[in-house]
Every structure is written in C-alpha cells, then in structure tokens.
Amino acid sequence: MHQQKLQYNSSPEKPDAVYARKLQEVIGGQYGEITVAMQYSFQAWNAHIPGKYRDLLFSTAAEEFGHVEMLATMVAQLLEKAPLGITEDAIQDDPAVAAVIGGTDMQQAIVSGAGARPVDSMGNPWTAGYVTASGNLLADMTSNVNAEMQGRIQVARLYHMTDDPGIRDLLSFLLARDTMHQNQWVAAVRELQEDGLEEMPVPSNFPQSKEASEHAYTAYNFSDGQTMDEGTWASGPSPDGKGTFDYQPEPMAGVPMPPPTHPDARFYGTTELPNSVEKAAGTVQDKLNKE
C-alpha cells in the first residue's frame, strides 16, 4: 500500500532543468534507485528460505522504491519553472536548440510534461538487464555491495555538481543510506557464511572434485605488467580456505585451435567449398527433408 508521504525532505531551493537531467542517472541508470529497488525485490521473490535474509531484502527494496519517489519528486520541482515557449534570453530563440546547448532533457518536457522519467541522464531507458537475482544469496548480496558502492559514488559526484542546499540535503540523506546498505550487505555476506548456508566458491554445493583443480588457485599473468605477483592473490592461503595461491609469470601454453566449423549449407555461411557445391548440398537436404 502506498502512503503519500516521503521518507525524507525533497525540496530544491530553486529550479534547475539541467540538474534535473543529471539526477536522472541515479533514478534510471545502471546503478540507480530503480535498479536496486527491482534487484532487491526479485532477489526476495527468488529466495528459497524464509526468515531474516528475505525480510531484509523486502525491506530494503521497499525503501529503495521510496528513494525513486523522492528523486522523481525533486526532478518535478526542478522542472516546475522550466520555460515552455520561446524565450528571448536563451542562447538562441529556438527553445529546442537552447535546451540542447543548455544540457536539459527535452523529453522531460515533451514526453513527461516537466517530470521525471525511467531513464538515465542520457535518456537511455532503464532496462531489466541491470538486475542481478540468481537465487543464490551469497552471489546476490555480494552483487548488492557493488551496486551500493557504485550508486554512492554517483551520488557523491552529483553532490559536488550543485550548491543548492535543498538538493544537497536530499543527497546527504541518500549518501547516508548508501553507507548503511553497503555495510548491511557486507554483514549479510559474512553471516550467510557463518550460518553455514553458503560459502566460497559460489555455488559452494557444486563438487569441486569436478573442476580442473590444478588451475583453481594459480594466478596466471596474461599481461606484460611486472608487479602482479606482489598481491596476496599470488601466494599464501586463498580466502575460501580451500587452497593455496601460486603464481605463474606466463599464461598457459594453450592448445591448437580446432578447424573451422561447417554448419548446414542452408545457413549460408561462407566456407572454402565452391558456392555451387554448397548450393547443391542445400538442395539435396531440402529434398530429403533433412533438418
């Protein structure tokens, strides 16, 4: 049930159509609030156990939908005084050209009537491809840590792009909640392992005996950099506690590539066979009803 109140104050001091476009990134961008709201929702719906982890996902998802609402409200207010008709004070008398040069989003006016849209700051539509929800909570919540880190980076950058105290007040709240969410997902990742529900490597219930274990803990250097072996990933115990890292300064020797493939002639790929031969083969296959 929707309650018609905001989690936190969302009122800019003055209109700013250019900044309204910038805020679209943290609404509908890859690491925006729509992404995390949908990501945590689908992770909860795809969770296979009841209890604290699923409750945490549902709660945080609902909170993130509220963040979408606050930002959309802010965008509408930033656009409230945006000019609609011809403005002589613009760079050119043509308001469309002036809007492009000024950095404003014309679709916020033409499509949404001076309101927010489910797009990023370049106008690209939000896509479900941004969502990670695998059903494995350790994998998903580790992904959530990254989402909150990337989102907080973007909000921090936006903070320095305005001196409007109202906008900064909202962004300071979002930054604080991103701090909480980064920490909560790290805590959940640790607790999942402490509870014995999941462990590294993910998926932990896939038998490691079925993998080529001789390659599982070797750091091969595929670059001409000279310092890769200085990291803890090149020697000592692995974080999963199941192996010991070693370092190889060169890539694996590799194996010869197999010869090029020859699919059904009716795919019409170019091969070394004469075109007439390929055509005849396709005709024969059609007559034999061969699939």
N, C-alpha and C positions, 0 to 999 in steps of 0.2 A: 504494500500500500504506500502510495506516495504522500508524503507530508509536505505542505507548501511552506517550507522554511529551509534556509541554507545552513550548512554546517558551520559556516564562518562568514564574516562580513565580506561582501564582494562589490565594492563601490569605488570606481576611479574618481579622482578629483576633477578630471576634465576629459572631454572626448579626444580620441586619437585613433583614426581609422587605420593608420599604418601599423600601430602597435597591436590593433585588433587582429590584423593578419598574422603577426608574429605569434600571438597566443594560440593560433590555430594549430601550431606544431605540437603543443602539449595537450591539445584536445584530440586531434585525429592523426597524429604522426605515429611512427612505428613504436615509439616508447611513450605515447601519450596516454591520457586517462581512459579513453575508450578501450585501448588495448589491454591495460591491466584490469579494468573492470570486467571485460569479457574473458580474459585469460583466467582470472581467479574464479569466475563463475563456472566456466567449463571444467576447470580442474576440480571444483567441488562436485559438479554433476557427474564427472567421470571417476570420482573417488570410490574405492571399493570397501572402505571401512568407515563405520560411524565414529563419532567422538570428536576429540579436540582439534585434530587437523582439518577435518571437514568443516567444523564450526568456524575455525579461523579463516578458512578460505571464503566461506559465505559472508562472514562479517566484513572482511577486507574488500570483497567485491562490492558489497552494498556501499561501503564508504567511498570507493573509487567512482561509482556512479554519481555520488554526491559531488565529487570533485569535477566531474564533467559538467554538472549543473552549475556550479559556482563559476567556472570558466566561461560557459556559454552565456551566463547572466552578465559577466564582466564584458564579454565581447559585444553584446547587445547595447550596453551602456556606452561603450567606447564609440559605437557607431551611431548613437542616438542623434547627434548633431551633425552627422556627415552630410555634406551637400548633395542634393538630389539633382538639381537642374544645372544650368550654365552658370559658372562662377567666374567673374571677370578677374578675380585675384589669382586664379590658377595660373600655372606655368603657360598653358595655352587655353584659349576659350573653349576648346573641346574638352568636356569633363572626363571623357574616356581616356584621352591621351594624358591628361593631367593625372588621372588616377594611376596609370601605369608608371609614369615617371615618379610619382609620389610613393609608390610601393604599396598602394592599397589593393585590396582584393575586390575586383569589380563584381564577382559572383556573390559576395556578401550583400551587395545591393540588389543586383539583378535577379538572383536566384532565391535568396533567403530574406529579402526585404529588410536589410540592416540587422541581420542576425548571424549567429554562429552556424557553421556547417560541419558535418562529419568528415572533414578533410584536414590535410596538413597545411603548413604555411605556404606551400607552392600550389595548393589547390588539388593535390592528388587525393582521390577518395580513400577513406580508411578501408582496409582490407582484412578479412579474417585470416589471411596468411601471416599476420603478425602474431597470432595467438599460438601459444605452446600449451598443450594439455594432453599429456601422453597416458595418463592413468598411473604413472609411476611417480609417487610423491617426492622422492628424493631428486629425481631428474627435474620435475616441475618446479619444486621450490628453489632449487639451485638456479633455474632459469628466472625465477621471480627476483632473486637477489640482483641479477644483471639488469632486469627491467627497471627496478627501482633505482639502481645506480645510474643508468643511462638517463632516466627521467629526471633525476635530481640534478645531473649535470646540465641538462637543458633548461630547467627552471632557474638554476643559479646564473646561467648566461643571460636569460631573459631579465633577471633582477637588475643586472647592470645596464640593460638597454632602456631603462626608464628612470625618471626621477619623480614620477607620480606617487605620492605617499599611499594612496588608496590601492594602487596596483601592487606596490611593494609589500603592503600589509598582507594581502592575499597570498602573494608568492612566499612570504616568510612563513606563513602557515603551511603551505604545501611543502616547502623545504623541510619543515619540522616533521611532517607526517611521512615524507620520504625517508627521513632519518629513522623514524620508528619502524617503518616497513622493511628497510634494509636489515635492521637488527633482528626483527621478528622472524624473517625468513632464514637468516643465518642460524638463529636459535632453533628454528623448526628443523633445519637440515641436521643439526647436531643431535637433536632429540630423537629424530627418526632413527638415527644410528644407535643411539644409546638405548632406545626402546627395543632394538633388535628387529625392527620392521624392514629396514633396508640398510645396505652397506655398499661401499665401493668395491669393485667397479659395478656401475649400474648397467644392466639389471643384475643384481647380485645373486639371484637364484638361477642364472644360466651357468651350467657347469663349466668352470674354467679349464677343465680337462679336455674340453672340445675345441679350445682355441690353440693356436700355434704358440705355446707358452715360451718358446725360445726368443720370441720377438716382443713379449709382453712388457718388459721392463728395460728395454735398451733404447737409449736416446741416440738415434742416427742423425748425423749432421748433413742436411741436404742443402746447405748454404755455404758460401765461402767465408762466413764470419769466423773469427778466431776465438771467441770467448764463450761459446755456448756451454762448454764443459765446466764453467765456473759456477753454474747453478746447482741447487740441491737435487734437481731432476737428473743429474748426470752421475751421481754416486750416492750411496747410503740407502736407507730403507725407504720404500715407497709409501705414500700417505695411506694407502689401503691396508698396510701392514702385512701384505701377502707376497712381497717380493723385494728385491734389492736392485736399485738402478745401476746400470753401467753405461758407458759412453763409447760410441764408435765415431771417429772423426770423419768417416766417409760413409756414403749411402751403401745400401746393399748392392751386390754386384748386378743383380737383376737377371732376367731370362729373356731370350729372344721373343719378339712379338710373333703371334701366330699369323698365318697368311690371311689376306683379306677375305671377308665372307662373300658368299654368293647366294643371296636370297632368291626367292621365287621370281622368275623373269617378269611376272606381271606387277612387280613393284617398280619396274622400270628404272632400276639403278644402273649406272654405267659400270661395266666390267671390262676385262681385257678380251672377252669374246666378241666376235663380229656382231654388229647390230642385227644382221639377218639371222644369225644363229639364235640370238636371244628372242627375236620375234617369232621364229618357228617353234621354239620351246614353249613360249606362252600360248601359241595357237594349239599345240598338242595338249597341253594341260587343260585348256578350256574344253576341248573335245572329250577328254577323259573325265570331265567334271572333277578334276583333282583339286582339292583345297590345300 
